[in-house]
Structure formats: structure tokens, C-alpha cells
Amino acid sequence: QNITSVNTSTTTNMSSQVSAVKEMKNDVSNLEDENAQLKQQIAVRDALSLDVRRTLHWVIKIGNLKKSMQFFQEVLQMKVIRHEEFDAGCDAKCNGDYARPWSKTMITQKNAVDGEKSNFALELTYNYGIKGYERGNDLRYIGVLITSEALENAQKLGYECTKIDDMFYEIVGPDNLKYRCKIIAQKEWEASKEIFWSVALNVTDIETSFAFWCGALNMQPLQYNADKGYLRVCYGSHVPLEFYQLKAADTALNHACAQGRIAISTRVARGVYHMNDY
């Protein structure tokens, strides 16, 4: 009986020790998981603090690819850096809500050193069979530098060109898109590292826009006047965005079918933000 009692006690002690070891292993495993999560959070925080972002390109839906390319090449002096054809609609709605073949053409200024890696670009999306789109009042204008020769080309091609002052003209291009053009000398244009100087948008509430673009997306405010309903923001020295609050109470913001989209580059491998149209 004494021997049996000793054996039972020994077995019980060993069982308790095994359970304790298992609990310790579980605790260590949990600590390792928590430590890995903490390291990931720190890495994301550090990446965000060191992140270098820039405005990358603006997306335009076009109804006539040939006509649009003539305008961009002869008036805005741009070149094609990439063209892609697709058999079906894009799951991310890159071409809009159209389940049909479409193409994407990336263009930038013709003297760009390294395409979209060095310069702002336009992404032209063309849906086969769609001849045009209802345009809303969301995109105010795209600001770009051009030469007097380019202005003459726009006039020869029959585009509406309105003089704003001695330096600026507004050109209404294909698909009724407005371009606010600053006229500069050819040599100055050739020396320009970036010909785009703004993408201007209409918004319903300038304070909400400030909170989103300068708060959530951490863009730097270059100019902000809540009373006048105006905001200009950027990433470093890259192409800025401008926002104008619609003034009339009965003027609603209308994206219609031709709404665009801004793309922003980031060095964070797994971005913390996901944006669709602005």
C-alpha cells in the first residue's frame, strides 16, 4: 500500500509538471505572437513616418482615343509611356462600371526623364463602344504649362481657347475637359521638370476636405482659407491639388459618369489607406 501510494503521488506530480510546462509554452507562444504584432505595428509606424509620397496620375475617361491623343501630343506636348488592352471590365472599376473591352493609355510630358517614375501622368481609359460620358462639375480644371505654339495648335484644331489674362488661357479639350494653361517660352518649357502645376476639384465642404487630405492623408497645406472655401495641398514639391467649395447653396456636387480618380504613390508595402474616387 505504501508503494502504491508513492507511485500515485509521483504520477500526479509528473502530470502537474507536464501541464505547467505546456502552459509555459503557450505563454511563450502568445508572447512571441504579441511581440511579432508589436514589431509589425512599429514597422508600419516607422514606415509611415519615413514614407515619401507623391501625386502620381489623374484618370480621365475619354470617348475618342484618336482625337484625344492628337490633342495631348500636339497641344500639351505629351507622349505615350504605356498602353494596355483588356478584354473585360476591371474588377477595381478602373474603366468605370462597364463590363466590356477597354484600353488604358498612360501619357506624360514628352521630355520626361523616366516616365511616370519621374513625372505626373494622365491615365486615359477608353471603353470600346462608348462615344462619350456625361460630365459633372467635380473636376474644375487641370493646370499645365504650354507654349504659344501649342496654344496656336489648339486654336487650329478648333478647341475653345479663352484668355484669362496675359499669362493664362483656358482651353476646353476633348470630352469638355478644361485645362488652365500657363503660357511660357519654348526654352522654359523644355527646361521644366514638371509641366503640370495643379489638379483643381470642386467640393461641398472645404473643412471636411482639409480634414481628409491634410489629416488622414497627411498632405501639406500650401494655402487654406475656410472663409473663402479654398484649399491647396501637396506632397513636397510634387503636383498639388486644389479644392474649391461650391458657393451656391443650390449647386450640388455632381460626379456624373465621367468622374476621375487621383493616384498617390507610397513606399509602404501594405498601405493603411484605401481610396476610391475623391
C-alpha positions as CSV (number, residue, x, y, z in Angstrom):
1,Q,0.0,0.0,0.0
2,N,2.8,2.4,0.8
3,I,4.5,1.6,-2.5
4,T,1.2,2.2,-4.4
5,S,0.7,5.5,-2.6
6,V,4.2,6.7,-3.6
7,N,3.7,5.7,-7.2
8,T,0.4,7.5,-7.4
9,S,1.9,10.6,-5.9
10,T,4.8,10.6,-8.3
11,T,2.5,10.2,-11.2
12,T,0.3,13.1,-10.0
13,N,3.4,15.3,-9.6
14,M,4.7,14.5,-13.1
15,S,1.2,15.2,-14.6
16,S,1.2,18.6,-12.9
17,Q,4.7,19.4,-14.1
18,V,3.7,18.5,-17.7
19,S,0.7,20.7,-17.5
20,A,2.8,23.5,-16.1
21,V,5.3,23.1,-19.0
22,K,2.5,23.2,-21.6
23,E,1.1,26.4,-20.0
24,M,4.6,27.9,-20.1
25,K,5.0,27.0,-23.8
26,N,1.6,28.5,-24.5
27,D,2.5,31.7,-22.7
28,V,5.8,31.9,-24.6
29,S,4.0,31.3,-27.9
30,N,1.4,34.1,-27.0
31,L,4.2,36.4,-26.1
32,E,6.0,35.7,-29.3
33,D,2.8,36.4,-31.3
34,E,2.3,39.7,-29.3
35,N,5.9,40.6,-29.9
36,A,5.6,40.0,-33.7
37,Q,2.4,42.1,-33.8
38,L,4.1,44.9,-31.9
39,K,7.1,44.8,-34.2
40,Q,4.7,44.9,-37.2
41,Q,3.0,47.9,-35.7
42,I,6.3,49.7,-35.0
43,A,7.4,48.9,-38.6
44,V,4.2,50.4,-40.0
45,R,4.6,53.4,-37.8
46,D,8.2,53.9,-38.8
47,A,7.4,53.4,-42.5
48,L,4.6,55.9,-42.3
49,S,6.9,58.5,-40.6
50,L,9.6,58.0,-43.3
51,D,7.1,57.4,-46.2
52,V,7.7,59.5,-49.3
53,R,4.5,60.0,-51.2
54,R,3.7,61.9,-54.4
55,T,0.7,62.6,-56.6
56,L,1.2,60.0,-59.4
57,H,-1.5,60.4,-62.1
58,W,-5.1,61.5,-62.8
59,V,-7.5,59.2,-64.5
60,I,-9.7,60.5,-67.4
61,K,-12.4,58.6,-69.3
62,I,-12.3,59.5,-72.9
63,G,-14.8,58.9,-75.8
64,N,-12.4,59.2,-78.7
65,L,-8.9,57.9,-78.3
66,K,-7.5,59.1,-81.6
67,K,-8.9,62.7,-81.2
68,S,-7.6,62.8,-77.6
69,M,-4.2,61.6,-78.5
70,Q,-3.9,64.3,-81.2
71,F,-4.8,66.9,-78.5
72,F,-2.4,65.7,-75.9
73,Q,0.5,65.3,-78.4
74,E,0.1,68.5,-80.4
75,V,-1.2,70.8,-77.8
76,L,0.0,69.6,-74.4
77,Q,3.2,68.1,-75.9
78,M,2.9,64.8,-74.2
79,K,4.0,61.2,-75.1
80,V,2.7,57.7,-74.5
81,I,4.7,55.8,-71.9
82,R,2.4,52.7,-71.7
83,H,-0.6,51.3,-73.5
84,E,-2.6,48.2,-72.4
85,E,-5.6,46.4,-73.9
86,F,-8.2,44.5,-71.8
87,D,-10.8,42.0,-72.9
88,A,-13.2,42.6,-70.0
89,G,-14.1,45.2,-67.4
90,C,-11.8,45.9,-64.5
91,D,-12.7,44.5,-61.1
92,A,-11.4,47.6,-59.4
93,K,-13.6,49.7,-61.7
94,C,-10.6,51.4,-63.3
95,N,-12.6,51.9,-66.5
96,G,-15.8,52.7,-64.7
97,D,-18.9,50.4,-64.4
98,Y,-18.5,48.9,-67.8
99,A,-18.3,45.2,-68.5
100,R,-16.7,45.5,-71.9
101,P,-13.3,45.6,-73.6
102,W,-11.3,48.7,-72.8
103,S,-7.8,50.2,-73.0
104,K,-5.6,52.2,-70.7
105,T,-3.0,54.7,-72.0
106,M,-0.5,56.4,-69.7
107,I,0.9,59.7,-71.0
108,T,3.2,62.3,-69.6
109,Q,5.3,65.2,-70.9
110,K,7.5,64.3,-73.8
111,N,10.7,65.4,-72.2
112,A,10.1,63.3,-69.0
113,V,13.3,61.5,-67.9
114,D,11.8,58.3,-66.6
115,G,8.1,58.3,-67.5
116,E,5.7,58.1,-64.5
117,K,8.5,57.4,-62.1
118,S,9.8,61.0,-62.6
119,N,6.7,62.9,-63.7
120,F,3.0,63.3,-63.2
121,A,0.9,61.5,-65.8
122,L,-2.6,61.2,-67.1
123,E,-4.3,57.8,-67.4
124,L,-6.7,57.7,-70.4
125,T,-9.3,55.0,-70.1
126,Y,-11.2,54.2,-73.3
127,N,-14.2,51.8,-73.3
128,Y,-14.9,50.4,-76.7
129,G,-18.3,51.3,-78.0
130,I,-18.8,54.2,-75.6
131,K,-18.6,57.5,-77.5
132,G,-18.7,59.9,-74.6
133,Y,-19.7,60.5,-71.0
134,E,-22.0,62.8,-69.1
135,R,-19.6,65.2,-67.4
136,G,-20.4,66.6,-63.9
137,N,-18.9,69.6,-62.1
138,D,-16.4,67.8,-59.9
139,L,-13.2,68.4,-61.9
140,R,-12.7,72.2,-62.2
141,Y,-9.6,72.1,-64.4
142,I,-6.1,70.6,-64.9
143,G,-3.3,73.1,-64.7
144,V,-0.5,72.7,-67.2
145,L,2.4,74.7,-68.8
146,I,2.3,75.1,-72.6
147,T,4.0,77.3,-75.2
148,S,2.4,79.9,-77.5
149,E,2.9,77.5,-80.4
150,A,0.9,74.9,-78.5
151,L,-1.9,77.4,-78.0
152,E,-1.9,78.1,-81.7
153,N,-2.2,74.4,-82.4
154,A,-5.2,74.2,-80.1
155,Q,-6.9,77.1,-82.0
156,K,-6.1,75.5,-85.3
157,L,-7.7,72.2,-84.2
158,G,-10.9,74.1,-83.3
159,Y,-10.7,73.9,-79.5
160,E,-12.2,76.8,-77.5
161,C,-9.4,79.0,-76.1
162,T,-10.4,81.7,-73.6
163,K,-7.8,84.3,-72.5
164,I,-7.9,84.8,-68.7
165,D,-5.0,87.3,-68.5
166,D,-1.7,88.0,-70.2
167,M,-0.2,84.7,-68.9
168,F,-3.1,82.2,-68.7
169,Y,-5.6,80.7,-71.2
170,E,-8.3,78.2,-70.5
171,I,-8.6,75.5,-73.2
172,V,-11.6,73.2,-73.4
173,G,-10.2,70.0,-74.8
174,P,-11.7,66.6,-75.8
175,D,-14.7,65.4,-73.7
176,N,-15.2,69.0,-72.5
177,L,-12.3,68.8,-70.0
178,K,-10.9,72.2,-69.0
179,Y,-7.2,72.9,-69.0
180,R,-5.9,76.1,-67.2
181,C,-2.8,76.8,-69.3
182,K,0.1,79.0,-68.4
183,I,1.9,80.2,-71.5
184,I,5.7,80.1,-71.3
185,A,8.6,80.3,-73.8
186,Q,9.7,77.1,-75.6
187,K,13.1,77.1,-73.9
188,E,11.5,77.4,-70.5
189,W,9.1,74.6,-71.3
190,E,12.0,72.3,-72.3
191,A,13.8,73.1,-69.1
192,S,10.6,72.4,-67.0
193,K,11.0,69.3,-64.8
194,E,7.2,69.2,-64.4
195,I,4.6,70.8,-66.7
196,F,1.6,70.0,-64.5
197,W,1.0,72.6,-61.8
198,S,-2.4,71.6,-60.4
199,V,-5.5,69.4,-60.5
200,A,-8.4,71.5,-59.2
201,L,-11.6,70.0,-57.8
202,N,-14.9,71.3,-56.6
203,V,-16.1,70.1,-53.2
204,T,-19.1,70.7,-51.0
205,D,-17.3,71.4,-47.7
206,I,-13.8,72.7,-47.6
207,E,-13.3,71.9,-43.9
208,T,-14.1,68.3,-44.5
209,S,-11.7,68.3,-47.4
210,F,-9.0,69.8,-45.2
211,A,-9.5,67.1,-42.5
212,F,-9.3,64.3,-45.1
213,W,-6.4,65.4,-47.3
214,C,-4.3,67.1,-44.7
215,G,-5.4,64.9,-41.8
216,A,-6.0,61.3,-43.0
217,L,-3.6,61.5,-46.0
218,N,-1.1,63.9,-44.4
219,M,-0.7,66.2,-47.3
220,Q,0.9,69.6,-46.6
221,P,-1.4,72.6,-46.8
222,L,0.1,75.3,-49.1
223,Q,-2.9,77.6,-48.8
224,Y,-6.1,77.3,-46.7
225,N,-8.9,79.8,-46.4
226,A,-12.0,78.3,-44.9
227,D,-14.0,81.6,-45.2
228,K,-13.3,81.7,-49.0
229,G,-13.7,78.0,-49.4
230,Y,-10.3,77.3,-50.8
231,L,-7.5,74.7,-50.1
232,R,-4.3,73.9,-51.9
233,V,-2.3,70.9,-50.8
234,C,0.7,68.8,-51.9
235,Y,3.3,66.2,-51.1
236,G,6.6,68.0,-51.0
237,S,7.3,69.7,-54.3
238,H,5.1,67.4,-56.4
239,V,1.9,68.3,-58.3
240,P,-0.6,69.9,-55.9
241,L,-4.3,69.5,-55.6
242,E,-6.7,72.5,-55.3
243,F,-10.1,72.4,-53.8
244,Y,-12.9,75.0,-54.3
245,Q,-16.0,74.9,-52.2
246,L,-19.2,75.3,-54.3
247,K,-20.7,78.6,-53.3
248,A,-24.3,78.5,-54.3
249,A,-26.5,76.6,-51.8
250,D,-28.5,75.0,-54.7
251,T,-25.4,73.8,-56.6
252,A,-24.9,70.2,-55.8
253,L,-21.6,68.3,-56.5
254,N,-22.2,66.1,-59.5
255,H,-19.8,63.3,-60.4
256,A,-22.0,62.1,-63.3
257,C,-20.4,59.3,-65.4
258,A,-17.0,60.9,-66.1
259,Q,-15.6,61.2,-62.6
260,G,-11.9,60.9,-62.4
261,R,-9.5,59.5,-59.8
262,I,-6.2,60.6,-58.3
263,A,-3.4,58.0,-57.7
264,I,-0.8,58.6,-55.0
265,S,2.4,56.6,-54.7
266,T,3.7,55.3,-51.4
267,R,6.7,53.4,-50.2
268,V,4.7,51.5,-47.6
269,A,4.4,47.9,-48.8
270,R,1.0,47.4,-47.3
271,G,-0.8,50.8,-47.3
272,V,-3.1,51.7,-44.4
273,Y,-5.4,53.7,-46.7
274,H,-7.7,52.6,-49.4
275,M,-9.3,55.3,-51.6
276,N,-11.7,55.2,-54.4
277,D,-12.8,58.4,-56.2
278,Y,-12.1,61.5,-54.3
